[in-house]
């Protein structure tokens, strides 16, 4: 069972779905989990999939559209602002703790891709998160500063930031916003340098496989400066002694984000590697989804 709800982040409404276990009893107290979607995602895609699967294991789960995205309010539209994304997580918890059937001492969070980075970042200073997990975790700050595979030179980074600054100036003077794509919109945009993650994400978001009318494959180019200034794992050591779980496919070309976070984190921490899986395979493909769900379930049952 799930209900469509809204909660507040400041003065805007966040659109969400809350999932309940079978046999839900208003008079009982339940552990709860916040699910955080990837960049370009919406609650009806991978975040909602895992939220629904975990609710069947006895958790109350919530998946939502980020501020300025999907069905949530907020202008400008298509803003990908890490600070706002982390605040969304805090506000989801603010909503959960108002519900009489939520055990406020048993709240967890997980995210997928960029959502994994946001969930882990939130847990660094959000003490109500008692356990946190990242699936195919991505640090948008690292990628925007250094390039997808950390191959951006210092001069290329400076030129990139000058381009962002110039676009902000144009928009401040009244020109139309410029949007960038998260992923190639179709295979005819691939070339010899297109990364596997980009090809696979394009297949996920831009085909009937998982496309959704509220997921538009674009974000404001001018918010790249906010992403570049951000570090998902800057205080990750402060999460200890609360546990962290990283789930990653062993063929993922983004595995270095997980390795970096794991190295910086303190115990208790774990990397769960899924054999023969790439980054996006963990979003919806069998048998990988079943393996992710089982591991998440065990992790949250143990730690919440």
C-alpha positions as CSV (number, residue, x, y, z in Angstrom):
1,X,0.0,0.0,0.0
2,X,1.2,3.5,-0.8
3,X,-0.2,7.0,-0.4
4,X,0.7,10.1,-2.3
5,X,1.6,12.9,0.2
6,X,3.4,16.2,0.3
7,X,5.8,17.7,2.8
8,X,7.5,21.0,3.1
9,X,11.0,22.2,2.3
10,X,10.8,25.8,3.4
11,X,7.9,27.4,1.5
12,X,7.7,24.8,-1.2
13,X,5.7,21.5,-1.4
14,X,7.6,18.3,-2.0
15,X,5.7,15.6,-3.8
16,X,6.2,12.1,-2.3
17,X,4.9,8.6,-2.0
18,X,4.9,6.8,1.3
19,X,4.9,3.0,1.3
20,X,3.4,0.9,4.1
21,X,4.0,-2.8,5.0
22,X,1.4,-5.4,4.4
23,X,-0.9,-5.6,7.5
24,X,0.0,-2.0,8.5
25,X,-1.3,-1.2,12.0
26,X,-1.7,2.5,13.0
27,X,-1.2,1.5,16.6
28,X,2.3,0.1,16.1
29,X,5.7,1.8,15.8
30,X,7.6,1.1,12.6
31,X,11.2,1.7,11.4
32,X,11.3,4.0,8.4
33,X,13.6,4.6,5.4
34,X,14.1,7.6,3.2
35,X,14.8,6.8,-0.5
36,X,16.8,9.4,-2.5
37,X,16.6,9.3,-6.3
38,X,19.5,9.9,-8.8
39,X,20.1,13.0,-10.7
40,X,17.5,13.0,-13.5
41,X,15.4,10.6,-11.5
42,X,11.9,10.9,-10.1
43,X,10.1,9.0,-7.3
44,X,8.4,6.6,-9.8
45,X,11.7,5.2,-11.0
46,X,14.4,3.4,-9.1
47,X,13.9,5.1,-5.7
48,X,10.3,4.2,-5.7
49,X,11.1,0.6,-6.8
50,X,13.3,0.0,-3.8
51,X,11.0,1.9,-1.5
52,X,8.2,-0.4,-2.4
53,X,10.3,-3.6,-2.1
54,X,11.6,-2.6,1.3
55,X,8.1,-1.8,2.6
56,X,7.2,-5.4,1.9
57,X,9.9,-6.3,4.5
58,X,8.2,-4.4,7.3
59,X,9.6,-0.8,6.8
60,X,7.7,2.4,6.1
61,X,9.5,4.0,3.3
62,X,9.2,7.4,1.5
63,X,10.4,8.3,-2.0
64,X,10.0,11.9,-3.2
65,X,10.8,14.2,-6.1
66,X,13.7,16.6,-5.3
67,X,12.9,20.3,-4.9
68,X,12.6,22.0,-8.3
69,X,12.1,18.7,-10.0
70,X,9.4,16.2,-10.9
71,X,6.1,17.0,-9.3
72,X,7.7,19.0,-6.5
73,X,7.5,22.8,-6.4
74,X,10.4,25.2,-6.7
75,X,11.7,27.7,-9.1
76,X,13.8,27.8,-11.1
77,X,12.9,24.4,-12.5
78,X,15.4,21.7,-13.1
79,X,17.8,23.0,-10.4
80,X,20.3,20.4,-9.2
81,X,21.6,22.0,-6.0
82,X,23.4,19.6,-3.6
83,X,22.6,21.7,-0.6
84,X,18.9,21.8,-1.5
85,X,18.9,18.0,-2.2
86,X,20.4,17.3,1.2
87,X,17.8,19.6,2.9
88,X,15.1,17.6,1.1
89,X,16.3,14.5,3.1
90,X,16.1,16.4,6.4
91,X,12.6,17.6,5.5
92,X,11.5,14.1,4.7
93,X,12.6,13.1,8.1
94,X,10.8,16.1,9.6
95,X,7.7,14.8,8.0
96,X,8.2,11.2,9.2
97,X,8.7,12.2,12.8
98,X,5.3,13.8,12.9
99,X,3.6,10.5,12.2
100,X,2.5,8.6,15.3
101,X,3.4,5.2,13.9
102,X,7.1,6.1,13.1
103,X,9.8,5.0,15.6
104,X,12.0,8.1,15.5
105,X,14.9,6.1,16.9
106,X,14.8,3.8,13.8
107,X,15.1,6.0,10.7
108,X,17.5,5.1,7.9
109,X,18.3,6.5,4.5
110,X,19.6,5.3,1.2
111,X,20.1,6.8,-2.2
112,X,21.0,5.7,-5.7
113,X,23.8,7.3,-7.9
114,X,23.8,11.0,-7.0
115,X,21.2,10.2,-4.4
116,X,23.7,7.9,-2.7
117,X,26.1,10.8,-2.4
118,X,23.3,13.1,-1.0
119,X,22.1,10.5,1.5
120,X,25.6,9.8,2.8
121,X,26.3,13.6,3.0
122,X,23.0,14.1,4.9
123,X,24.0,11.4,7.4
124,X,27.2,13.3,8.2
125,X,25.3,15.9,10.1
126,X,21.8,14.6,10.4
127,X,21.9,12.5,13.6
128,X,18.3,11.2,13.1
129,X,19.7,8.9,10.3
130,X,20.8,5.8,12.2
131,X,22.1,3.8,9.2
132,X,22.8,4.9,5.6
133,X,23.4,3.1,2.3
134,X,24.5,4.1,-1.2
135,X,23.7,2.1,-4.3
136,X,26.0,2.9,-7.3
137,X,27.1,6.0,-5.3
138,X,28.1,9.1,-7.1
139,X,29.7,12.3,-5.9
140,X,28.5,15.1,-8.2
141,X,31.0,17.5,-6.7
142,X,33.9,15.3,-7.7
143,X,32.6,14.7,-11.2
144,X,31.8,18.4,-11.9
145,X,35.2,19.6,-10.7
146,X,37.4,16.8,-12.1
147,X,35.5,15.3,-15.0
148,X,33.7,11.9,-15.1
149,X,36.9,9.9,-14.7
150,X,39.0,12.6,-13.0
151,X,40.6,13.4,-16.3
152,X,39.8,17.2,-16.4
153,X,42.9,19.4,-16.3
154,X,43.2,22.4,-14.1
155,X,42.8,24.7,-17.1
156,X,39.7,22.8,-18.4
157,X,38.2,23.1,-14.9
158,X,38.8,26.8,-14.9
159,X,37.3,27.2,-18.4
160,X,34.3,25.2,-17.4
161,X,33.7,27.5,-14.4
162,X,34.2,30.6,-16.6
163,X,31.5,29.2,-18.9
164,X,29.2,28.8,-16.0
165,X,29.9,32.3,-14.7
166,X,29.3,33.8,-18.2
167,X,25.9,32.0,-18.4
168,X,24.9,33.2,-15.0
169,X,25.7,36.8,-16.2
170,X,23.6,36.3,-19.3
171,X,20.6,35.0,-17.3
172,X,21.0,37.8,-14.8
173,X,20.6,40.2,-17.7
174,X,17.4,38.6,-18.8
175,X,18.5,35.9,-21.3
176,X,16.8,32.5,-21.3
177,X,18.1,29.7,-19.0
178,X,20.5,27.2,-20.6
179,X,20.0,23.6,-19.9
180,X,22.4,20.6,-20.0
181,X,21.5,17.0,-20.5
182,X,22.3,14.5,-17.7
183,X,22.8,11.8,-20.3
184,X,22.7,11.4,-24.1
185,X,19.1,11.5,-25.3
186,X,19.6,8.7,-27.9
187,X,22.3,6.4,-29.3
188,X,23.0,8.8,-32.2
189,X,24.6,11.1,-29.7
190,X,27.1,8.5,-28.6
191,X,30.7,8.7,-29.9
192,X,34.0,6.9,-29.2
193,X,34.4,8.8,-25.9
194,X,31.0,8.1,-24.5
195,X,31.3,6.3,-21.2
196,X,29.5,3.1,-20.5
197,X,27.6,4.7,-17.6
198,X,26.3,7.4,-20.0
199,X,25.1,4.8,-22.6
200,X,23.4,2.7,-19.9
201,X,21.8,5.7,-18.2
202,X,20.5,6.9,-21.6
203,X,18.9,3.5,-22.2
204,X,17.3,3.7,-18.7
205,X,16.0,7.2,-18.8
206,X,15.3,7.8,-22.4
207,X,13.6,4.6,-23.6
208,X,10.4,2.8,-22.6
209,X,12.6,0.8,-20.2
210,X,12.1,3.4,-17.4
211,X,11.3,6.8,-19.0
212,X,8.8,8.9,-17.1
213,X,6.9,12.1,-18.2
214,X,8.3,14.0,-15.1
215,X,11.9,13.0,-15.8
216,X,13.1,15.4,-18.5
217,X,16.8,14.7,-18.8
218,X,17.9,18.3,-18.2
219,X,19.3,20.5,-15.5
220,X,20.2,24.2,-15.3
221,X,23.7,24.6,-16.7
222,X,24.2,27.6,-14.3
223,X,24.0,25.3,-11.2
224,X,27.2,23.5,-12.2
225,X,29.1,26.0,-9.9
226,X,27.1,24.8,-6.9
227,X,27.8,21.2,-7.7
228,X,31.5,21.8,-8.3
229,X,31.8,23.5,-4.9
230,X,30.4,20.4,-3.1
231,X,32.0,17.4,-1.6
232,X,29.8,14.5,-0.8
233,X,32.2,12.8,1.6
234,X,34.0,15.7,3.3
235,X,32.8,14.7,6.8
236,X,32.0,11.0,6.2
237,X,34.2,10.0,9.2
238,X,31.7,11.7,11.5
239,X,29.0,9.1,10.6
240,X,30.7,6.5,12.8
241,X,29.7,4.7,14.9
242,X,26.5,4.6,12.8
243,X,26.9,2.1,10.0
244,X,27.4,2.7,6.2
245,X,26.7,0.3,3.4
246,X,27.9,0.7,-0.1
247,X,26.4,-1.5,-2.9
248,X,28.1,-1.5,-6.3
249,X,28.4,-3.6,-9.3
250,X,31.9,-5.0,-9.8
251,X,31.8,-3.9,-13.5
252,X,30.7,-0.3,-12.7
253,X,32.9,2.3,-14.3
254,X,31.9,4.6,-11.4
255,X,33.3,2.3,-8.7
256,X,35.9,4.8,-7.8
257,X,33.3,7.0,-6.1
258,X,32.5,4.1,-3.8
259,X,36.1,3.2,-3.2
260,X,36.9,6.8,-2.3
261,X,34.0,7.0,0.2
262,X,34.8,3.7,1.8
263,X,38.5,4.7,2.3
264,X,37.5,7.9,4.0
265,X,34.8,6.3,6.2
266,X,35.3,4.8,9.6
267,X,33.9,1.6,10.9
268,X,31.4,0.1,10.8
269,X,31.4,0.2,7.0
270,X,30.9,-2.4,4.2
271,X,31.2,-2.6,0.4
272,X,28.8,-5.2,-1.1
273,X,30.0,-6.0,-4.6
274,X,27.5,-7.5,-7.0
275,X,29.1,-9.8,-9.6
276,X,28.8,-9.0,-13.3
277,X,26.7,-5.8,-12.7
278,X,27.3,-2.3,-14.1
279,X,26.2,0.9,-12.5
280,X,22.7,1.2,-14.0
281,X,22.1,-2.6,-13.9
282,X,21.3,-2.1,-10.2
283,X,18.4,0.2,-11.0
284,X,16.0,-2.3,-12.4
285,X,17.6,-5.5,-13.7
286,X,17.1,-9.0,-12.4
287,X,18.8,-10.7,-10.6
288,X,20.7,-7.6,-9.4
289,X,17.6,-5.8,-7.9
290,X,16.9,-8.9,-5.8
291,X,20.4,-9.0,-4.5
292,X,20.4,-5.3,-3.7
293,X,17.0,-5.6,-1.9
294,X,18.1,-8.6,0.2
295,X,21.3,-6.8,1.2
296,X,19.5,-3.5,2.1
297,X,16.9,-5.4,4.0
298,X,19.5,-7.3,6.1
299,X,21.4,-4.0,6.7
300,X,18.4,-2.0,7.9
301,X,16.9,-4.9,9.9
302,X,20.2,-5.2,11.7
303,X,20.8,-1.5,12.3
304,X,17.4,0.0,12.8
